[in-house]
Amino acid sequence: MPILVTGGAGFIGSNLVRFLLERGHAVVNLDKLTYAGNLASLESVRAHPRYRFIRGDIRDAALLRSVFAEHAPRAVLNLAAESHVDRSIDAPGDFIQTNIVGTFCLLDAALAYYEGLAGEAKRAFRLLHVSTDEVYGSLGPGGFFSETTPYAPNSPYSASKAGADHLARAWHRTYGLPVLTTNCSNNYGPCQFPEKLIPHMILSALQNRPLPVYGDGGNTRDWIYVEDHCRALSVVLERGAPGEVYAVGGACEKTNLEIVRFICDALDGLSPREDGRSYRERIAFVRDRPGHDRRYAIDASKIKNELGWEPAWNFEEGMKKTIAWYRENERWAEDILNGSYRLERRGTGRETP
């Protein structure tokens, strides 16, 4: 019985698919292939005997029924989502449709499938809904998000994910569907779409473009290497208790400006500019994102104490590996940047007087 991964051609999804296959699982990947879905990220497993790709939308109820009927998954990992805050400012409707309506359709189809199971297959079935720490809003200078932090989303993206989280909880509490939820901090690593901060800065630097930093660059995030997140998802799926929420974080707070300067300094050594100047000279402070949350930080003690997970990658090593991947996979990036996205800024909002 395979694991069904929705959104498996995205950044975290593609890393998760490869992670699961490497550990002996069979995987069915259902992905709509929107702008951020990229089958090139899965080229290494395209012909894998335990891997199957299906192109489709999680809002398609008939397709979901057929996928469950044909493949009889033992578990579902829901990563299908619109995920970029800037895009949610420009087009919030897309986020409502995929993140809320899509999650409802998936939960509804999974419940019908679950109710038809019997014996050990029914006892073992799980649906893991993968979410974000952004649903909790913004922290002040101190404190941490935990599983009991009240929801206070501030962007259309985080509001849509909050709605999806509430649906997942309701389907467990009302219908008994064995749902688990994770809320993770900011991921980085290979195959991340270049609109996100870290790949955007790496690729912009290598193309000798300006490095736009929002506001004063002091917005702080808790960063986690994507492989650590994949391992956390596997642990929660196998050991977590249905109905529970697990906060996943890298215990690595960095400001956006610290991130950008790290990338500049690393590239100064790896790919020096022809004029001999530092990439730091390309940093340009730009108007801040509307509603930009100031700080996120995760208390991941629950998943550590109850399930035995903690991050294995430190920031320096994870970033070095990430920078090396983008330098060694220029064709992957070129194919994206030759399309509809070319490192331009989105989500600036309406001009205010």
C-alpha positions as CSV (number, residue, x, y, z in Angstrom):
1,M,0.0,0.0,0.0
2,P,1.6,3.2,-1.1
3,I,1.7,6.7,0.5
4,L,-0.2,9.3,-1.4
5,V,1.6,12.6,-1.5
6,T,-0.3,15.6,-2.8
7,G,1.8,18.5,-4.2
8,G,4.7,16.2,-4.6
9,A,6.3,18.1,-7.5
10,G,6.8,21.3,-5.4
11,F,9.8,22.2,-3.3
12,I,9.1,20.3,0.0
13,G,7.0,17.7,-1.9
14,S,9.7,16.7,-4.3
15,N,12.2,16.4,-1.5
16,L,9.7,14.3,0.4
17,V,9.0,12.0,-2.5
18,R,12.7,11.2,-2.9
19,F,13.1,10.8,0.9
20,L,10.2,8.3,1.1
21,L,11.5,6.3,-1.9
22,E,15.0,6.1,-0.5
23,R,13.5,4.6,2.7
24,G,11.6,1.8,0.8
25,H,8.1,3.3,0.5
26,A,5.9,3.2,-2.5
27,V,4.7,6.7,-3.5
28,V,1.8,8.1,-5.6
29,N,2.4,11.7,-6.3
30,L,-0.7,13.8,-7.2
31,D,0.2,17.3,-8.4
32,K,-1.6,19.9,-10.5
33,L,1.7,21.2,-11.8
34,T,1.0,24.9,-11.3
35,Y,3.9,27.3,-11.8
36,A,5.8,26.0,-8.8
37,G,5.4,22.3,-9.6
38,N,8.3,21.0,-11.4
39,L,8.8,17.4,-12.6
40,A,12.5,18.2,-13.3
41,S,12.9,18.1,-9.5
42,L,11.9,14.4,-9.7
43,E,13.8,13.4,-12.8
44,S,16.0,11.1,-10.8
45,V,13.0,9.0,-9.7
46,R,10.8,9.3,-12.8
47,A,11.3,5.6,-13.7
48,H,11.4,4.3,-10.1
49,P,9.4,1.1,-9.9
50,R,7.7,2.2,-6.6
51,Y,6.8,5.7,-7.9
52,R,3.7,6.9,-9.8
53,F,2.9,10.4,-10.9
54,I,-0.7,11.6,-11.5
55,R,-1.4,15.1,-12.8
56,G,-4.5,16.5,-11.2
57,D,-6.2,19.0,-8.9
58,I,-7.1,18.1,-5.3
59,R,-10.4,20.0,-5.9
60,D,-11.4,17.3,-8.5
61,A,-13.6,15.0,-6.4
62,A,-14.0,12.4,-9.1
63,L,-10.2,12.2,-9.6
64,L,-9.6,11.8,-5.9
65,R,-12.1,9.0,-5.7
66,S,-10.4,7.2,-8.5
67,V,-7.0,7.7,-7.0
68,F,-8.1,6.2,-3.7
69,A,-9.9,3.3,-5.3
70,E,-7.1,2.4,-7.7
71,H,-4.0,2.9,-5.4
72,A,-5.5,2.1,-2.0
73,P,-3.0,4.3,-0.1
74,R,-2.1,3.4,3.5
75,A,-1.6,7.1,4.3
76,V,-1.9,10.6,2.8
77,L,0.6,13.5,3.1
78,N,-1.1,16.7,2.0
79,L,1.4,19.2,0.7
80,A,-0.8,20.6,-2.1
81,A,-0.9,24.3,-1.5
82,E,-0.3,27.8,-2.9
83,S,2.5,29.0,-0.6
84,H,4.0,32.3,-1.5
85,V,2.9,35.3,0.6
86,D,3.6,37.8,-2.1
87,R,1.4,36.0,-4.6
88,S,-1.4,35.8,-2.1
89,I,-1.4,39.6,-1.8
90,D,-1.9,39.8,-5.6
91,A,-4.3,36.9,-6.1
92,P,-5.9,35.7,-2.8
93,G,-8.6,33.8,-4.6
94,D,-6.1,31.2,-5.8
95,F,-5.1,30.6,-2.2
96,I,-8.7,30.2,-1.0
97,Q,-9.4,27.7,-3.8
98,T,-6.4,25.5,-3.4
99,N,-5.7,25.7,0.3
100,I,-9.2,25.7,1.7
101,V,-11.5,24.3,-1.0
102,G,-8.8,21.8,-2.0
103,T,-8.2,20.6,1.5
104,F,-11.9,20.2,2.0
105,C,-12.2,18.0,-1.1
106,L,-9.2,15.9,-0.1
107,L,-10.6,15.4,3.5
108,D,-14.0,14.5,2.1
109,A,-12.5,11.9,-0.3
110,A,-10.2,10.5,2.3
111,L,-13.1,10.1,4.7
112,A,-15.1,8.1,2.2
113,Y,-12.1,5.9,1.5
114,Y,-11.4,5.5,5.2
115,E,-14.9,4.5,6.0
116,G,-14.7,1.7,3.4
117,L,-11.5,0.2,5.0
118,A,-11.6,-2.6,7.5
119,G,-9.2,-4.4,10.0
120,E,-5.6,-3.4,10.1
121,A,-5.8,-1.2,7.0
122,K,-8.3,1.0,8.8
123,R,-6.5,1.0,12.1
124,A,-3.2,2.0,10.3
125,F,-4.6,4.7,8.0
126,R,-3.4,8.3,8.6
127,L,-3.8,11.7,6.9
128,L,-1.0,14.1,7.6
129,H,-1.9,17.7,6.8
130,V,1.3,19.8,6.4
131,S,0.9,23.4,7.4
132,T,3.0,26.5,8.4
133,D,3.9,28.5,11.5
134,E,2.6,31.6,9.7
135,V,-0.9,30.7,10.9
136,Y,0.1,32.0,14.3
137,G,0.9,35.6,13.2
138,S,3.8,37.6,14.4
139,L,5.9,37.3,17.5
140,G,7.5,40.1,19.5
141,P,11.1,40.1,20.4
142,G,10.7,37.1,22.7
143,G,8.7,33.9,23.0
144,F,8.0,31.0,20.7
145,F,5.1,29.5,18.8
146,S,3.9,26.1,20.1
147,E,1.0,23.8,19.4
148,T,-1.3,25.8,21.7
149,T,-0.5,29.3,20.3
150,P,-3.8,31.0,19.2
151,Y,-4.2,31.5,15.5
152,A,-3.7,35.1,14.2
153,P,-2.9,35.0,10.5
154,N,-2.0,38.3,8.9
155,S,-1.7,37.5,5.1
156,P,-4.1,35.9,2.7
157,Y,-1.7,32.9,2.5
158,S,-1.6,32.3,6.2
159,A,-5.3,32.9,6.6
160,S,-6.0,30.2,3.9
161,K,-3.7,27.8,5.6
162,A,-5.3,28.5,9.0
163,G,-8.7,27.7,7.4
164,A,-7.3,24.4,6.1
165,D,-5.9,23.5,9.5
166,H,-9.3,24.1,11.1
167,L,-11.0,21.8,8.5
168,A,-8.4,19.1,9.2
169,R,-9.1,19.3,12.9
170,A,-12.9,19.3,12.3
171,W,-12.8,16.2,10.1
172,H,-11.0,14.4,12.9
173,R,-13.2,15.6,15.7
174,T,-16.5,15.3,13.9
175,Y,-16.0,12.3,11.6
176,G,-13.2,10.4,13.3
177,L,-10.8,10.7,10.3
178,P,-7.3,10.0,11.7
179,V,-5.7,13.3,10.9
180,L,-2.4,14.7,12.1
181,T,-1.2,18.3,11.5
182,T,2.3,19.8,11.4
183,N,3.1,23.4,11.5
184,C,6.7,24.0,10.2
185,S,9.0,27.0,10.1
186,N,10.7,28.3,6.9
187,N,12.3,25.6,4.8
188,Y,15.4,25.9,2.5
189,G,17.3,23.5,0.3
190,P,17.4,22.1,-3.2
191,C,14.6,22.6,-5.7
192,Q,12.9,25.6,-4.1
193,F,11.1,27.9,-6.5
194,P,13.2,31.0,-7.0
195,E,10.6,33.5,-5.8
196,K,11.5,32.5,-2.2
197,L,14.2,34.4,-0.3
198,I,17.2,32.1,-0.4
199,P,17.1,30.8,-4.0
200,H,16.0,34.3,-5.1
201,M,19.2,35.8,-3.6
202,I,21.5,33.0,-4.8
203,L,20.3,33.2,-8.4
204,S,20.1,37.0,-8.4
205,A,23.7,37.3,-7.1
206,L,24.9,34.8,-9.8
207,Q,23.2,36.9,-12.4
208,N,24.7,40.1,-11.0
209,R,21.3,41.5,-10.2
210,P,20.3,43.7,-7.2
211,L,19.5,41.8,-4.0
212,P,16.2,43.3,-2.8
213,V,15.8,43.2,1.0
214,Y,12.3,44.1,2.3
215,G,12.1,47.0,4.8
216,D,15.1,47.1,7.1
217,G,15.9,43.4,6.7
218,G,15.2,42.7,10.3
219,N,12.3,40.3,9.8
220,T,13.3,37.1,11.6
221,R,12.4,33.5,10.7
222,D,13.2,30.1,12.2
223,W,15.0,28.2,9.4
224,I,15.0,24.5,8.8
225,Y,16.8,22.4,6.1
226,V,14.2,20.6,4.0
227,E,15.7,17.2,4.7
228,D,15.1,17.7,8.4
229,H,11.5,18.6,7.7
230,C,11.0,15.5,5.5
231,R,12.3,13.4,8.3
232,A,10.0,15.1,10.8
233,L,7.0,14.3,8.5
234,S,8.0,10.7,8.3
235,V,8.3,10.5,12.1
236,V,4.9,12.1,12.7
237,L,3.2,9.9,10.1
238,E,4.6,6.7,11.7
239,R,4.6,7.6,15.4
240,G,2.2,10.5,15.8
241,A,-1.2,10.3,17.5
242,P,-4.3,11.1,15.4
243,G,-5.8,14.4,16.3
244,E,-2.5,15.8,17.5
245,V,-0.6,18.8,16.2
246,Y,3.2,18.9,16.1
247,A,5.3,22.1,15.7
248,V,8.4,21.6,13.6
249,G,11.3,24.1,13.7
250,G,15.0,24.3,13.1
251,A,16.0,26.2,16.2
252,C,17.7,28.6,13.9
253,E,16.5,32.2,14.0
254,K,18.0,34.5,11.4
255,T,17.0,37.9,10.1
256,N,16.5,38.2,6.3
257,L,19.5,40.5,6.2
258,E,21.7,37.9,8.0
259,I,20.6,35.3,5.4
260,V,21.4,37.6,2.5
261,R,24.8,38.5,3.9
262,F,25.7,34.8,4.5
263,I,24.9,34.1,0.8
264,C,27.0,37.1,-0.4
265,D,30.0,36.0,1.7
266,A,29.7,32.4,0.6
267,L,29.6,33.4,-3.1
268,D,32.5,35.9,-2.7
269,G,34.6,32.8,-2.1
270,L,32.8,30.3,-4.5
271,S,32.0,32.6,-7.5
272,P,33.9,35.9,-7.1
273,R,32.6,38.8,-9.1
274,E,34.7,39.8,-12.1
275,D,35.3,43.3,-10.6
276,G,36.5,41.8,-7.4
277,R,33.8,43.5,-5.3
278,S,31.7,41.8,-2.7
279,Y,28.2,40.7,-3.5
280,R,27.1,42.7,-0.4
281,E,27.4,45.8,-2.6
282,R,24.4,44.5,-4.6
283,I,22.1,44.6,-1.5
284,A,19.2,47.0,-2.1
285,F,16.6,47.8,0.6
286,V,13.2,48.1,-0.9
287,R,9.6,48.9,0.3
288,D,8.4,46.4,2.8
289,R,5.8,43.8,2.1
290,P,2.3,44.8,3.3
291,G,1.5,43.2,6.6
292,H,5.0,41.7,6.9
293,D,5.2,39.6,10.1
294,R,8.2,40.6,12.1
295,R,9.3,37.4,13.8
296,Y,8.6,33.6,13.8
297,A,10.2,31.1,16.1
298,I,9.2,27.5,17.0
299,D,9.2,25.6,20.2
300,A,9.7,22.1,18.9
301,S,9.9,20.4,22.3
302,K,6.7,18.3,21.8
303,I,7.9,16.5,18.7
304,K,11.4,16.0,20.3
305,N,10.1,14.7,23.6
306,E,7.2,12.6,22.3
307,L,8.5,11.3,19.0
308,G,12.3,11.6,19.3
309,W,12.8,14.0,16.4
310,E,15.2,17.0,16.3
311,P,17.0,18.8,13.4
312,A,20.2,17.2,12.3
313,W,21.5,20.0,9.9
314,N,23.0,23.2,11.3
315,F,22.5,26.4,9.3
316,E,26.0,26.8,8.0
317,E,26.2,23.2,6.5
318,G,22.7,23.3,5.2
319,M,23.2,26.6,3.5
320,K,26.5,25.5,2.0
321,K,24.8,22.5,0.5
322,T,21.9,24.6,-0.8
323,I,24.2,27.2,-2.4
324,A,26.3,24.4,-4.0
325,W,23.1,22.8,-5.4
326,Y,22.0,25.9,-7.2
327,R,25.4,26.5,-8.6
328,E,25.6,22.9,-9.9
329,N,22.0,22.9,-11.3
330,E,22.0,26.0,-13.4
331,R,19.9,24.3,-16.1
332,W,17.1,23.6,-13.5
333,A,17.0,27.3,-12.7
334,E,17.3,28.5,-16.3
335,D,14.3,26.5,-17.4
336,I,12.2,28.2,-14.7
337,L,13.6,31.7,-15.3
338,N,13.0,31.4,-19.1
339,G,9.3,31.0,-18.4
340,S,6.7,33.3,-16.8
341,Y,8.8,34.1,-13.7
342,R,12.0,36.1,-14.0
343,L,12.9,37.1,-10.5
344,E,10.6,40.1,-10.6
345,R,8.9,41.3,-7.4
346,R,5.3,40.5,-6.6
347,G,2.9,41.4,-3.7
348,T,3.7,45.1,-3.3
349,G,0.1,45.9,-2.6
350,R,-1.7,49.2,-3.3
351,E,0.3,52.3,-3.2
352,T,-0.6,54.4,-0.1
353,P,-0.3,58.2,0.1
